[in-house]
Amino acid sequence: MKKKLEDYWEDVVTCGHCRACTVMNWHVMEEWVPSCPAGEYWDWEAFYCVGRIEMARAVMEDELENSELLQEIVYSCTTCGACAATCLIFKGMDTVGVIEALREEMVKREWMPPRHIQLVKDTESLHNPYAEKHESRVEWAPKDVIDSGAKTAYFVGCTSSYRQKDIAKTTADILKKIGIEYTILKDEWCCGSPLLRTGNTELGKKLAKHNIELMKENGIEEIVFSCAGCYRTFRTDYQEMFDEELGFKVYHIVEYLYKLMKDGKLEFKNPINMKVTYHDPCHIGRHIKKNGLIKGIFKEPRKILEAIPGIELIEMPRNKENAWCCGAGGGVKATFRDFAVETANDRIKEAVETEADALVSTCPFCARNLMDAIEEYNHNIEFYDLVELVNKAL
């Protein structure tokens, strides 16, 4: 079951404030490389993980009152998990779990940023955080796959349904090209990730129950996701909330395509002559764990890229479990846009230094923020979601 703030008491009060959580794993990086976007942006101890852990202790002991500054400190964390990845080597504290539990406690006390209050209202009434009409969710989709009765479902997610529709359309096109019988369910709701990451657990549970029941009612046996956040929420949060197996398999699209590729059912025929570098989304990277260890989807996207004729993959220094966050997660894009885009700009600069022609990732939320930074800072590099390159190569 998902832990409450008080469940983390022992971890919080025994944190030695060693500050290892402020840097990437130096055993891999071979140098001290910053890991915390908020800490680097605000340049103040409170905004690093170690500061927020102290805030958690102070809230539990009723030493703090609500303030705009407290909200800014607690809600500016992207929950990227870089701090947790390093702490895993030493203390093993689930630092992201502590921060999300702290936010849940602040929600109970009604200590929430105004933008998050509106996000909750929109998601509760319209089943998406973008204040879009629920009935327009599947307007982009091929009519023959909507509630088609297939046993494989494509869970599109809010961002691809309403904002990055090109990713949704391309994913649907790929599934059709490779002969997968699939359905898109018209009554899909937000997976709940924006709410769970910001402490609005009860509404998150309501959304989760709806989606799980929807899948079972339609006899779904496997779900494919093109959104890293949706995948993480189903795979990890849903099982933690209800402490039971879902009853269907879940795959991120890169897992699904890699499996088909290994089985000889996916072959790339069209060359794409391009140098690319790959950005690991946090939600399918550091956030994916098994028995407490990081078991992210790192191999699959790289193997797919390497299998496309003409593609040359060049790694950025910070990659896999040591990847720099895109800056959009944890409710940050909605509330601290300048910080989010500046964090994405740091990532884009790292990509440009590889001299790659394009930056590739596989998450619509990463896509939106990284493309915003490319546009606002006039970077000379293209961006593709991995499914776009796959579709071109088929």
C-alpha positions in Angstrom: 0.0 0.0 0.0 1.0 3.6 -0.6 2.8 5.0 2.4 1.7 8.1 4.4 4.1 10.8 5.6 4.2 9.4 9.1 5.4 6.0 7.6 8.6 7.7 6.6 9.4 9.1 10.1 12.4 6.9 10.8 13.9 7.6 7.3 13.4 11.3 7.7 14.8 11.8 11.2 17.8 9.5 10.4 18.8 11.3 7.2 22.4 12.4 7.7 22.2 15.3 5.3 25.2 14.0 3.5 24.1 15.8 0.3 24.9 12.8 -1.9 21.4 13.3 -3.2 22.5 16.5 -4.9 24.8 14.8 -7.4 24.6 11.9 -9.9 26.3 8.6 -9.1 29.9 9.5 -9.3 31.0 5.9 -9.5 29.5 6.0 -13.0 30.0 9.6 -13.9 33.6 9.8 -12.6 33.0 13.4 -11.5 30.6 15.5 -9.4 27.6 16.2 -11.7 24.5 18.0 -10.4 21.3 15.9 -10.2 18.6 18.2 -8.8 17.0 20.7 -11.2 15.2 22.7 -8.5 18.3 23.0 -6.3 20.4 24.2 -9.2 17.8 26.7 -10.4 17.0 28.3 -7.0 20.5 27.7 -5.6 19.3 27.3 -2.1 19.5 24.3 0.2 15.8 24.2 0.9 15.1 23.4 -2.8 17.4 20.3 -2.8 16.1 16.9 -1.6 17.9 17.3 1.7 16.0 20.5 2.4 12.7 19.0 1.5 13.4 16.1 3.8 13.9 18.6 6.6 10.6 20.3 5.6 8.9 16.9 5.9 10.2 16.5 9.5 9.1 20.0 10.4 5.6 19.5 9.0 5.2 16.2 11.0 6.3 18.1 14.2 4.0 21.0 13.4 6.9 23.5 13.3 5.8 25.1 10.0 2.7 27.1 8.9 1.4 27.5 5.4 3.1 30.1 3.2 3.8 30.8 -0.4 7.5 30.1 0.2 6.7 26.7 1.7 4.5 25.8 -1.2 7.2 26.9 -3.7 9.8 24.8 -2.1 7.7 21.6 -1.8 5.9 21.8 -5.1 8.9 22.9 -7.3 10.3 19.3 -7.2 9.9 17.5 -10.5 9.9 14.2 -8.6 12.5 13.0 -11.2 14.0 10.5 -8.7 17.7 11.5 -9.3 18.1 12.0 -5.6 16.5 8.6 -4.8 18.9 6.9 -7.3 21.9 8.2 -5.5 20.5 7.7 -2.0 19.8 4.1 -3.0 23.6 3.6 -2.8 23.9 4.8 0.7 20.8 5.0 2.9 18.2 3.6 0.5 15.5 6.2 1.3 12.6 6.6 -1.1 13.0 10.4 -1.3 10.4 10.8 -4.0 8.0 8.8 -1.8 8.7 11.2 1.1 8.1 14.3 -1.1 4.8 12.9 -2.5 3.7 12.0 1.0 4.6 15.5 2.2 2.5 16.9 -0.6 -0.4 14.6 0.3 -0.3 15.9 3.9 -0.2 19.5 2.6 -3.3 18.8 0.5 -5.1 17.5 3.6 -4.2 20.8 5.3 -5.3 22.8 2.2 -1.8 24.1 1.6 -1.8 23.9 -2.2 -0.7 26.3 -5.0 -3.7 27.9 -6.7 -2.8 26.3 -10.0 -3.0 22.9 -8.5 -6.4 23.6 -7.0 -7.7 24.4 -10.5 -6.0 21.3 -11.9 -7.8 19.1 -9.4 -11.2 20.7 -10.3 -10.7 20.3 -14.0 -9.6 16.7 -13.7 -12.5 15.8 -11.4 -15.1 17.3 -13.7 -13.6 16.7 -17.1 -11.4 13.7 -16.5 -8.3 15.5 -17.8 -6.0 18.3 -16.4 -6.2 20.4 -19.6 -9.8 21.6 -19.1 -10.8 20.0 -22.4 -14.1 18.4 -23.1 -14.1 14.7 -22.3 -16.1 13.8 -25.4 -13.4 15.3 -27.6 -10.7 13.0 -26.2 -10.9 10.5 -29.1 -11.7 13.0 -31.9 -8.3 12.4 -33.5 -8.5 8.5 -33.4 -9.4 6.2 -36.3 -13.2 5.5 -35.9 -12.8 1.7 -36.5 -10.6 1.2 -33.3 -12.8 3.1 -30.8 -14.4 0.5 -28.5 -13.7 -2.1 -31.1 -13.6 -5.1 -28.8 -10.0 -6.0 -29.3 -8.1 -7.4 -26.4 -5.1 -5.0 -26.8 -5.8 -1.4 -25.7 -3.8 1.6 -26.6 -4.1 3.9 -23.5 -3.4 7.3 -25.1 -3.3 9.6 -22.0 -4.3 13.2 -21.7 -1.2 14.9 -23.2 -1.3 12.9 -26.4 -5.1 13.1 -26.6 -5.3 16.8 -26.3 -1.8 18.3 -27.0 0.7 16.1 -28.6 -1.7 14.4 -31.0 1.0 13.6 -33.5 2.4 11.1 -31.0 -1.0 9.4 -30.6 -1.6 9.4 -34.4 1.8 8.0 -35.1 1.5 5.2 -32.5 -1.9 4.2 -33.9 -0.4 4.2 -37.4 2.4 1.9 -36.3 0.0 -0.5 -34.6 -2.0 -0.7 -37.8 1.0 -1.1 -40.1 2.4 -4.1 -38.1 -1.0 -5.7 -37.9 -1.9 -5.4 -34.3 -5.7 -5.6 -33.5 -6.2 -2.9 -30.9 -8.8 -0.7 -29.4 -8.9 2.8 -27.9 -11.5 3.1 -25.2 -13.8 6.1 -25.5 -14.3 6.4 -21.7 -10.6 6.4 -20.9 -9.9 8.9 -18.0 -6.7 10.6 -16.9 -4.4 8.0 -15.4 -4.1 10.1 -12.3 -0.3 10.8 -12.5 -0.6 14.6 -12.2 -2.7 14.2 -9.1 -0.6 11.4 -7.5 2.6 13.3 -8.1 1.1 16.4 -6.4 -0.4 14.8 -3.4 -4.1 14.5 -4.5 -4.2 10.8 -3.7 -8.0 10.4 -3.2 -9.0 11.7 -6.6 -6.1 9.7 -8.1 -7.6 6.6 -6.6 -11.0 7.4 -8.1 -9.4 7.7 -11.6 -7.4 4.5 -11.1 -10.5 2.5 -10.1 -12.4 3.8 -13.1 -9.6 2.9 -15.5 -9.0 -0.6 -14.0 -12.8 -1.4 -14.1 -13.0 -0.1 -17.7 -10.2 -2.4 -18.8 -11.8 -5.4 -17.1 -15.3 -4.6 -18.4 -13.8 -4.6 -22.0 -11.9 -7.8 -21.5 -8.5 -6.1 -22.1 -5.6 -8.5 -21.8 -2.7 -6.0 -22.5 -2.3 -2.3 -22.6 0.2 -0.3 -24.7 1.2 3.2 -23.6 3.0 6.0 -25.5 3.1 8.1 -22.4 5.9 7.4 -19.8 3.8 8.9 -17.0 0.7 6.8 -17.7 2.8 3.7 -18.0 4.5 4.3 -14.6 1.2 5.1 -13.0 -0.5 1.9 -14.1 2.6 -0.3 -13.5 3.6 1.1 -10.1 1.0 3.4 -8.5 -2.1 1.3 -9.3 -0.6 -1.8 -7.8 0.6 0.1 -4.7 -2.8 1.7 -4.1 -4.8 -1.5 -4.3 -2.1 -4.1 -3.4 -3.2 -6.5 -6.1 -2.4 -7.6 -9.6 -4.1 -5.6 -12.3 -5.3 -8.6 -14.3 -3.8 -7.4 -17.6 -0.2 -6.8 -18.9 1.2 -3.3 -19.4 3.8 -2.3 -21.9 5.4 1.0 -22.8 5.4 1.3 -26.6 9.2 0.8 -26.8 8.9 -2.4 -24.7 6.2 -3.6 -27.1 8.1 -2.8 -30.3 11.3 -4.3 -28.9 9.5 -7.5 -28.1 8.1 -7.7 -31.6 11.5 -6.9 -33.1 13.1 -9.7 -31.1 10.4 -12.1 -32.3 11.1 -11.2 -35.9 7.7 -9.4 -36.3 9.1 -5.9 -36.7 11.6 -5.0 -39.5 12.8 -1.6 -40.5 13.2 -1.1 -44.3 13.5 2.6 -44.8 16.9 4.1 -43.9 17.0 7.4 -41.9 20.5 9.0 -42.2 20.7 10.9 -39.0 22.8 11.3 -35.9 20.6 11.2 -32.8 20.9 11.3 -29.0 18.4 9.9 -26.6 16.8 11.4 -23.6 15.6 8.9 -20.9 12.2 9.9 -19.5 12.3 9.7 -15.7 9.0 7.8 -15.5 10.3 4.8 -17.5 13.8 5.2 -16.2 14.6 5.8 -12.5 10.9 5.3 -11.5 10.8 1.7 -12.6 12.0 -0.5 -9.8 12.0 -4.2 -8.9 12.8 -5.3 -5.3 13.9 -1.8 -4.6 16.4 -1.6 -7.4 16.2 0.5 -10.6 15.1 -1.6 -13.5 14.3 1.1 -16.0 13.5 0.8 -19.7 17.0 1.8 -20.9 18.0 -1.0 -23.3 14.9 -1.2 -25.5 14.8 2.3 -27.0 18.5 2.2 -27.8 18.2 -1.2 -29.4 15.3 0.0 -31.6 17.3 3.1 -32.6 20.4 1.0 -33.5 18.2 -1.3 -35.6 17.0 1.5 -37.8 19.2 1.7 -40.9 21.2 4.9 -41.1 20.7 6.0 -37.5 23.8 6.7 -35.4 23.2 6.9 -31.7 25.4 9.3 -29.6 25.0 9.3 -25.9 24.8 12.4 -23.7 27.1 12.2 -20.6 24.1 12.1 -18.3 22.0 9.1 -19.4 20.0 6.1 -18.2 19.6 6.2 -14.4 21.9 9.4 -14.4 19.8 11.3 -17.0 19.0 14.9 -16.4 15.2 15.5 -16.0 13.3 17.3 -18.8 11.9 19.6 -16.1 8.2 19.1 -16.7 7.1 16.5 -14.1 5.7 16.6 -10.6 3.2 19.4 -11.5 6.1 21.7 -12.2 5.2 22.6 -15.8 1.7 23.8 -14.7 3.0 26.0 -11.8 6.6 26.9 -12.5 6.8 27.2 -16.3 10.0 29.3 -16.4 11.9 26.8 -14.2 10.5 23.9 -16.3 11.7 25.4 -19.6 15.1 26.4 -18.2 15.7 22.9 -17.0 14.8 21.6 -20.5 17.2 24.1 -21.9 20.0 22.6 -19.8 19.1 19.2 -21.4 19.0 20.6 -24.9 22.4 22.2 -24.5 23.8 18.8 -23.5 22.2 17.3 -26.6 23.6 20.0 -28.8 27.1 19.3 -27.5 26.9 15.8 -28.9 26.6 17.3 -32.4 23.6 15.1 -33.0 21.1 16.2 -35.6 18.1 15.3 -33.4 17.1 14.6 -29.8 14.8 11.6 -29.4 12.7 10.6 -26.4 9.6 8.6 -25.8 7.2 10.7 -23.6 4.7 13.4 -24.8 5.3 15.5 -21.7 9.1 15.4 -22.2 8.4 16.2 -25.9 6.4 19.3 -25.1 8.8 20.8 -22.6 12.0 20.0 -24.6 10.4 21.4 -27.8 9.4 24.6 -25.8 13.1 25.0 -24.9 14.3 24.4 -28.4 11.9 27.1 -29.7 12.5 29.7 -26.9 16.3 29.4 -26.9 16.6 29.0 -30.7 18.6 25.8 -30.6 19.6 24.2 -33.9 18.5 20.7 -33.2 15.4 18.7 -34.1 13.2 16.7 -31.8 11.4 13.4 -32.5 9.4 11.0 -30.4 10.9 7.6 -31.0 7.6 6.4 -32.6 8.0 9.1 -35.3 11.3 7.6 -36.4 9.9 4.0 -36.2 7.0 5.0 -38.4 9.3 6.6 -41.0 11.5 3.4 -41.0 8.7 0.9 -41.5 
